[in-house]
């Protein structure tokens, strides 16, 4: 049995999923491959990158006793099939701590190995709940992109309705993910604080439909800035999908750069390292836009480039299919 689960890059729409907003991610060709067999009464997992193997009895009653590196996989197994054993090896082409959703890819691989259906939003929800069980209160963006991605397309996701559209990526659009050299870990970052601030804003205004004038109802200046990012980001995402569909890459790139400035100034999840990298990329001929990707606090920048641009670093990523079973 073999499973492939891709990573994802979020092109625009950051910190909007858990407030019912819009986002535009795409699954990429880098990911996780799981090979093994189902059966028995233990969860046995190992990797090809030197992490100590996991060997846990089922059902897993206390996730806190699972080593942190394996907690997400164990939580997913407990959600997908709590009494079904799995022995598998996971190999990865995803760079660690880069914000390309290695966690969601692991969740997807384990879930599909234990019988969850491929391409199904319910599998994405299962994986999201498993990540909550493991201690990260994430939204659904990563899991939906990894589970439901389509080759050659990005995904315009409306987290208020749960609906998403696959939007074809123009063939002359070149996306490059460039590492900042600054590792990230959501569990030790202010991610949960930002989530709480957004929920505080949502208690005062409907962030999905609010205008900028409506934000005057928020007295706390910090909460108001968080809300302003979400409201403006939702508008950018909708416009980005339209511009990509029209093949207007220059306008799409400008929207990506505006997104970064909002994440830097209003949402305060960028860092000086990320800001310097974005500025450097935007000064490079043929780069049409750049922004941090992922939750922030380190990780990578994604740049939209003209088709013939070679940055000489990073990973050129292409829109790829979601998690699926391999034939070999």
N, C-alpha and C positions, 0 to 999 in steps of 0.2 A: 504494500500500500504506500502510495506516495502522494503528497499534497504540496501544491505551490501556493504561497500567499504573498502578494506584493506589498511593498511599502507604498507610501503615498506622499505627494507633495501638495501642500495647499497653496494654490496660486493667488488667492485673495479671499478675504472673509475670515478674519482671525478673531477669536473670542466672541463669536456671534452664535454658535450652535446652542449653547446652554441658555440663551435668552430668546430662543425661537426665531433667530434671524436667518440670514442667507450666507452661504459659503460656496466656494468653487474649487474643490480639490480634484486631483486626478491620481489614479493608481499608476505606478511606475514599474519599469522592468527589473528593478532591484528588489529582492525580497528574501523570504524564508522558504526553504524546502524541508519538509518533514518526511522521513521514511521510517517505516516500522510496521508493527502489527497490533491489532486490537485483541484483548482477551486477558484473562487472569484477574487478579484482585489487587494489583499494585500499579502505581503510576511511576514508570521508569523513563527518564528523559536524560539525554546527554547531547552535547554539542561538539562541533569541530574546532572550537576556539578556546579550549582550555578551562572552561568552567566546570567545577566539580559536578558530577552527575547527581540527579535527583532520584531517590528511590523511596516512595512513600506508600503506606498502606491505604487502602480505600475502605469506606469513604473517608475523605479528608475532612475531619471535624474542626480542626483549628489551623487556619491559614497562617496565623502568626508564628507557628512552629516551622513553616516552610521557609527555606532560605530566600531572601528578598529577590534574588535574580530569577527564581522559579515561581514566585508567588502568583504572578499573573497566569502562567500556564496551569498551575494547580487550581486556581480559582475557576478558570475556564472549564477544565475537566470536571470539576465539581458541579458546575452549572449544566454542562452538556450531557453528562452521563455519569452520575456520582458513584455508581457501583460497577462500572466497566473499566477494566484495566487497559493500559496503553504502554507499549514499550517502543520508543522511537528515538531517532537521532535527528537533530535540527542543524541544518547548515544555513549560512546566511551570506548574502552579498551586500547587505545593508550596513553602512557604517554606524558604529555605536554612538549613542548620545547626539545624533545629528538632527533630530526632530523629523525623521522620515517615517515614523510610526512603526518601528520595529516591534513595539509592544502589541499593537493591533494586529500585525502580521502573525506574531506568535499565537495570539488568541484565535485568529481565524484558522490557522493551520491545525491547532489542537481541536477546535470545534468541528471542523470538517472531518478530521480523522475519526472523531467519535460519533459521526453520523449526522451532524447538522447540515442542512441543505445549502449548497453553493448558490450565490446570487440572490439570497433571500434577506430582506431587511430584518426579519425576525432573528436571523443568525447574528446580524450586526448588533441588535439589541441585547442578545445573550452575551456577546463579548463585552459590550459596554458595562453591563451589570457585573460581569466578572471583574472588570477593572475597578469598579466601585468596591467590590468585595475585597480586592487586594489593597485598597487604600488610596486610590487616585480618583477624585470625583469628576471625571472627564465628561465632556459632551459626547455626541454620537458621530461627529464628523469623521474621525479616523476610521472607525469600524465600518461605516457606510461606504467610504471610498475603497477600502481594502476588500470588502465583500462584494460590492456591487459595481465596481469599475468596469469600463468597457474599452477595448482596444481602440485607439485613435480618438478617444473622447475624454473630455472632462465632465464633471458632474456639477450642475447648478442645483444645490439642495436648499429647500425651504424647510427649516426645522420647526416652523409653526404648524405646517400642515403635514409634514412627513413626506411630502412629494419631492421627487427629483427628476430632472431631465438630463439626458446625456447630450452634451453639446460637442460637435465635432471640432477638434483642434486643427487650425489651418496647417497644411503640410510645411509651410515656410516659417512656422513659428518654432524657434529653438529655445528650449528651457534648459538652463544650466543651474545646478545646485552647487553652491560654493561653501565649503565649511569655513566657519569663522575661527576655528581653533579653540573656541570657548565651549566646553562641554556643558550640557544642561541635564538637570534631573528634576522633573516636576514635583517629586515628593519632597525635595528640600528647597523648592523655590516658592515665591509668593503666589503661585497659581491659585491655590484655594482661597487666598485673600481676594484676588481679583474676581473670582466667582462670587464670593460673598458680597463684594461691592456692587457687582452687576445685579444681583438679586435684590439688594437694597434699593437700587435705582428702579428696578422693575416693580417694586412695591408702590412706587410713586407715579410712574408713567408707563404706558405700554410701549416698550422699546421697539416693538415690531412695527408700530404705526405712528410713532411720535414724530412730530416736526421739531426743528431746532427751537422754535418758540416755546414748545411744551416743556423744554428742559428747564425753563425758568422756575418751574414748580419744585425743583430740587435745590434746597438751600445749601447743602454741603458741597463745597467746591470740588472736592476730590470725587465724590459720587457723580457730580454733574459732568466732570471730564470723562469718567468711564462711560457714562450714558452717551455723551457726544460722540465718542469713538464708535460705539455700537450703531447708533443711528446713521452716522456718516458712512460707516463701513457697509451697512446693508445697501445703501444707495450705490456705493461703488461696485458692489458685487453684481447687482442687476445690470448696471451699465457695462461692466466688464464682459458679461455673457453676451450682451448684444454686440459689442465691438468685436469680440472674437468671431461670432457667427458671421459678421460682415467682412471679416478679414482685415479689420483696421487695427493692425498690431501697434502702431504708434500710440493711438489713444488708449489701447489696453495697457501698454507699458506705463503710460503716465498715471493711470489709475493704480497700478501696483505701487508706484513710488509714493503716491499720495497715501496709500494704505500704510506704508512704512512710517511716514511722518506722523500719522495719527497714532500708531502703536507706540511711537517714541514719545510724543508729547502729551497725548490725552490718556493713553492706557498705561504708559510707563512700564512696558515689558521689554523694551530694547535695552541695549548696553552700549557703552562707548565703542567696544570692539565691533559690534554689529553695525553701528552707525558709520564707522570709518570704512567698513567693507562696502556698505551700500554706496557711500560717496565715491569710493574708488571705482566701483563697477559702473556707476552712472557717468563717470568721466571717460569711460572706455568707448571708442568709436564702435557703433553697431549695437550697443546695449540700449534697449528701448525702455526698460524699467527694471527696478529691483526692490526687493523687500525682504524682511526677515520672514521665515516660514516656520510653522510650528508655534508653540505657545510663547516663545521668546525666552529671555534670560540666558541666551547662548544658542548654540546650534548652528544653523545654516541660513544663508541668504539664497533666494531663488531669483534668477535674472532672466528676463525675456530678451532674446537677442535676435538679430537678423540671421537668416539661415546660414550664412557663410562665416559667421564669427566663431573664432576659436579662442576661448579665454585662456587656454593652456593650463587649466586647473579645474577642480571640481568634477561633477558628473553630469553629462548631458543625459536628461531623462526624457522618456517618451511615454505617451499615454498607453497604458496596458490593461489587460483583462484582470478581473478580480480573482479572488482565491478560487482554486479549482483542483479537482483530482487529476493527477497525471496518468497517462495511459501505460507508462513503463514502470 
